[in-house]
Amino acid sequence: MFSLPKLYFTHDGKDVEVSSASTGISGQSERYTYVLFSGLDFKGFEFRILPKSVRTIVDDKLAIKRQIPIGDRLFDKYFSVYYNDRDKILKFLDDETKSDLLKWAQKKPINKISDIRNYDDKFIFCVYGELKDRYEFEQLLKSAIDFYDSHKEVLLNFSNVAI
C-alpha cells in the first residue's frame, strides 16, 4: 500500500527495476529515482561514483574514504570516484560516458546524479528527485543502460567472461 510504482523489464537478459525511493528519516528524507540491474557478476571489480560534496571532500581529507581522481579535471570537479581497478574504471569512463554524466551533473536544480555503483550482484544508477516528464525518464533510462552496456563491455574485454 505504501510502496511506489515500479517498472520492471529485461535488458540484455538481466532484470531491471525502475522506481523512486527516499533516504533518511521522515521530514528530512531525500527522494531519488533509480535504475537497478540485478543478476550480475562483477568478477571482483568494485566502483562507486558520487557527486562531489562537502561529505566526500571531508571523507577524503580525513582518509575515511579516499576518492581517486580519474585525471579529467572537469569530471573530477563534479564527481568523487572510488574503485579497485584503475584500468577498468578508465576504460568504461570513456569520453562519451563522462560527457553523459557531466550533462546530469550540470542540470539545475534537480535530477543530478545521486549515486552510481555496483554491489553484490547489482548495479544502480540514481538521480536526485522524482522524474516529472517522459523526457527525463527516457534520459535516465538511456544513461543507465548506456553506462551498464559500457561497464559490461569493459568486463568482457578484461576477463572474457559474461557478467
C-alpha positions in Angstrom: 0.0 0.0 0.0 2.8 2.4 0.8 5.2 1.4 -2.0 5.7 3.5 -5.1 5.0 2.0 -8.5 7.9 0.2 -10.1 8.7 -0.6 -13.7 10.2 -4.0 -14.4 11.8 -5.1 -17.7 14.7 -7.1 -19.0 17.8 -5.7 -20.7 20.5 -8.0 -22.1 18.9 -10.9 -20.2 19.2 -9.0 -16.8 16.3 -7.9 -14.6 15.9 -4.2 -14.4 13.8 -2.2 -11.9 13.0 1.5 -12.2 11.4 3.4 -9.3 11.6 6.2 -6.8 12.6 6.0 -3.1 13.6 8.1 -0.2 16.6 8.1 2.2 16.7 9.4 5.7 14.0 9.9 8.3 10.6 11.4 7.7 10.7 15.1 7.3 14.4 15.1 6.4 14.3 12.5 3.7 15.6 13.0 0.2 13.8 11.5 -2.8 15.7 9.8 -5.6 14.9 7.9 -8.8 16.9 4.8 -9.7 17.5 2.2 -12.3 18.6 -1.1 -10.8 20.1 -4.0 -12.7 20.2 -7.4 -11.0 21.8 -10.8 -11.5 25.3 -9.6 -12.4 28.8 -10.9 -11.7 31.4 -8.2 -11.5 34.4 -10.6 -11.1 35.7 -8.6 -8.1 35.5 -5.2 -9.8 34.0 -2.5 -7.5 33.3 1.1 -8.1 31.2 4.0 -6.8 30.6 7.4 -8.3 29.1 10.1 -6.1 28.6 13.8 -6.7 31.4 15.9 -5.2 30.1 17.3 -1.9 31.3 18.5 1.4 30.9 15.0 2.8 33.1 13.4 0.1 35.7 16.1 0.5 35.8 15.7 4.3 35.9 11.9 4.0 38.8 12.2 1.6 40.7 14.7 3.8 40.2 12.6 6.9 41.1 9.4 5.0 37.8 7.8 5.8 37.2 7.2 2.1 39.8 8.1 -0.5 38.5 9.3 -3.7 40.7 8.6 -6.6 40.9 11.2 -9.4 40.5 9.8 -12.9 42.6 12.6 -14.4 39.9 14.5 -16.2 39.8 17.9 -14.4 36.1 18.7 -15.2 34.9 15.3 -14.3 36.9 15.2 -11.1 35.5 18.6 -10.2 31.9 17.2 -10.2 32.4 13.6 -9.1 34.1 11.6 -6.4 35.1 8.3 -7.8 36.1 5.2 -5.8 37.3 1.9 -7.4 39.6 -1.0 -7.0 40.8 -1.3 -10.6 42.1 1.9 -12.4 42.4 0.3 -15.8 38.8 -0.8 -15.8 37.3 2.4 -14.5 39.3 4.5 -17.0 38.2 2.1 -19.8 34.5 2.4 -19.1 34.6 6.1 -18.2 35.4 6.9 -21.8 34.7 10.4 -23.2 31.1 9.5 -24.2 30.2 8.2 -20.8 31.9 11.1 -19.0 30.1 13.5 -21.2 26.7 12.0 -20.4 27.4 12.0 -16.7 28.5 15.7 -16.9 25.2 16.6 -18.5 23.5 15.2 -15.4 25.9 17.0 -13.1 25.3 20.3 -14.7 21.5 20.1 -14.6 19.7 22.5 -12.3 18.2 22.3 -9.8 17.3 18.6 -9.5 17.8 15.2 -11.2 21.5 15.3 -10.8 23.5 12.1 -10.3 23.0 10.9 -6.8 24.9 7.6 -6.8 26.2 5.1 -9.4 27.7 1.9 -8.1 27.8 -1.8 -8.2 27.3 -4.0 -5.1 26.6 -7.7 -4.5 25.1 -8.8 -7.9 23.6 -5.4 -8.7 24.3 -2.1 -10.5 22.4 1.0 -9.6 22.2 4.4 -11.3 20.4 7.1 -9.2 19.4 10.7 -9.7 18.1 13.1 -7.1 14.3 13.8 -7.1 11.4 12.3 -8.9 11.2 12.5 -12.6 8.4 14.7 -13.8 8.1 14.0 -17.5 8.7 11.5 -20.3 11.9 13.2 -21.5 13.6 13.0 -18.1 12.5 9.3 -17.7 13.9 8.5 -21.2 17.1 10.3 -20.4 17.5 8.4 -17.2 16.9 5.0 -18.9 19.3 5.8 -21.7 22.1 7.0 -19.4 21.7 3.9 -17.1 21.5 1.4 -20.0 24.5 3.0 -21.8 26.5 3.0 -18.6 25.6 -0.6 -17.9 26.5 -1.6 -21.5 29.8 0.2 -21.3 30.6 -1.5 -18.0 29.6 -4.9 -19.4 31.8 -4.4 -22.4 34.8 -3.5 -20.3 34.4 -6.5 -18.0 34.0 -8.8 -21.1 37.2 -7.4 -22.6 39.2 -7.8 -19.4 38.0 -11.3 -18.4 36.4 -12.9 -21.5 33.6 -14.0 -19.1 30.0 -12.9 -19.3 28.5 -10.9 -16.5 
